[in-house]
Amino acid sequence: MEITPTIRAEIQTYLKRKGLTMTEFGRIIDLNVGTVSSIVTGNRSISVHQLDCITAGMNLPLDYFYERYIEECIEESPLNWKKICPFLYRCIELGRLDCLQRVVILLLDNPTYPPSLFDVAENVYKDGYNEAAAYLYKKVAESEKHQHAERLAICQYRLFQINIGQDRTVNLQAATEFAPFVDRLDEIEQLDALKDLANVYRSLSLWDKVQEFAHRMGRLGQLQYNLVHNSKRKGTEPRKKLSRPLFVYITYAELLCASACDAKGDHEQALKHIRRYTDLSWVKEKDPDALYWKRQYQQWAKINTYVNRLMSGDVSVLSDYVEYIAGEKEIFAELLNVIEVANRYNVDVDHILQRFESQIAAYQEPSSSDMYTQQVLPEEYVRFWYKIAKYSLNKGRYPYGFNCLINAFEKAVTINHVLLIANCVGLFFHFKTHAAPETQAQFQSIYEEVWEKNDQKDGFLLDGN
């Protein structure tokens, strides 16, 4: 068996091979000769910064010695957080999660280290190192003995935020696992967590869940708003900073409930919720951010009142609705409402689609870390192209209709939206005889990819029990 030399032995070999003195090497790596001498002779422990300087000076990859560093400088020495902490950050920055994991396992045997690991997780999460952060949050959560501790709840919240993506099955699992912990968060942080949960359930069309978490957010928001503006406690501000003004959580709860009621066909109740966020005379804030959000809600209330009437069957307001949205920058969701009305009530909207043809063609999905943008808008994108396909195919515009349908089908597969996948397949087979051979082949190819992907997930039982 080949014996791996120690870090110090390899440095000594390098210096001999290159004919370098310690003074010359120290000058190359910007460390004084005393430090280099102490490291090489074994009289001084090596910091990760010094190790990186030495490794770079030897023209080796920066993580070249990291596994040996763990063995020689961490495992064989008393644990020293001041030395270990910078090493953990470097492991994360260089993508050496295997080294991170080896050290974390050592630290978790000591109950004093999970809080420090939590701080590292928070820092690297903010910097976008999600994989490393998720590992740290998971390990801290597993070590948390006080099951009602706020730190445990924050770990679960961060894991929820990290795990949310385009796969609806994964998103449902993430929401289900996090939901029991939301009440253990600080009351202010609960507001953003409840908002995020409601938005994920909204993207999954689980409207009862949307209403449940929206109601909880609204009640908590109202309680906190009253505390802040209570005359006896005037000036009391939340300890933690919210992502938006406090009153917005109250109004957003009403907006979510209105959306849920409309989706469930209860348009009368939806209108009541819309009216509740239409009147914002009770809002006391007058700063620019508050005024921005008040304008947003006034605009949304106007649009959603039109939508509520349209979905109730009052197509007489369609032209007014179109004129109102014409001045908006983002109109994709509004055009989805137009095409929904067209399909539901057999209304010709060709002139409207032609009017906004350039905006439709130029549409690109926005990118954002906001849970609404991540979860709700991709589904709206699929639904729009599916409904455009349905409208066009019913009108006999087969080439365009099938192009829209394939666009919707590909995106539905990406976000794993089972209902929309089924709808796309059903619509295709309904009009299949009108599809060109190349279109049929393209659709068949996507369909087989979906089948193969899901067939691999299908298990079996070894017995009949």
Secondary structure as UniProt FT lines:
FT   HELIX           7..18
FT   HELIX           22..29
FT   HELIX           33..41
FT   HELIX           48..57
FT   TURN            58..59
FT   TURN            62..65
FT   HELIX           66..69
FT   HELIX           70..75
FT   HELIX           81..93
FT   TURN            94..95
FT   HELIX           97..107
FT   TURN            108..109
FT   TURN            111..112
FT   HELIX           114..126
FT   TURN            127..128
FT   HELIX           130..143
FT   TURN            147..148
FT   HELIX           150..163
FT   HELIX           168..178
FT   HELIX           179..184
FT   HELIX           187..203
FT   TURN            204..205
FT   HELIX           207..229
FT   HELIX           231..233
FT   TURN            234..235
FT   HELIX           246..263
FT   TURN            264..265
FT   HELIX           267..278
FT   TURN            281..282
FT   HELIX           288..311
FT   TURN            312..313
FT   HELIX           315..317
FT   HELIX           318..325
FT   TURN            326..327
FT   HELIX           332..345
FT   HELIX           350..355
FT   HELIX           357..362
FT   HELIX           371..394
FT   TURN            395..396
FT   HELIX           398..414
FT   TURN            415..416
FT   HELIX           418..430
FT   HELIX           432..434
FT   HELIX           437..455
FT   TURN            456..457
//
